[in-house]
């Protein structure tokens, strides 16, 4: 018989299912408590307040995204495929995670013009992972001279794919379009590098 999730996990699951789907501001604490089937004191004991719960839910989501993305990288056969793995990772992550409307981090950031420091740190950690890993993966593809430029283009493409999903495009179609666009960006950088070398 499978053990029931702890009260803490149920609260995190409720935040994932509700706040990251319908919006943090639009999700009352009472609705989260009902979904998790816990008393208010349990939320405050584990997380301090609603923002503390959101911070912890984002941290858990980032750890899951990190793992899903790394699995795609590990399975990719070439440096270019490893670089572009961030895009199919979106599809596989969305298959396994709760169905946020697009990106939980971007959604929370849009709703939080003046986040407290813990929330600000949680949001920044997603950006840090995205930019530093893409930069590292860009070096074998574009060389150190063009790695920052290529990585910044891929961040833009990645964000655009998430935006198209929010606009209602099918996830598979958005990812496929992103992969084609990213491939064109890689080819353009290769051309620039060749001309620069010449």
Secondary structure, 3 states (H helix, E strand, C coil): CCCCCCHHHHHHHHHHHHHHHHCCCCCCHHHHHHHHCCCHHHHHHHHCCHHHHHHHHHHHHHHHHHHHHHHHHHHCCCHHHHHHHHHHHHHHHHHHCCCCCCCHHHHHHHHCCCCCHHHHHHHHHHHHHHHHHHHHHHHHHHCHHHHHHHHHHHHHHHHHHHHHHHCCCCHHHHHHHHHHHHHHHHHHHHHHHHHHHC
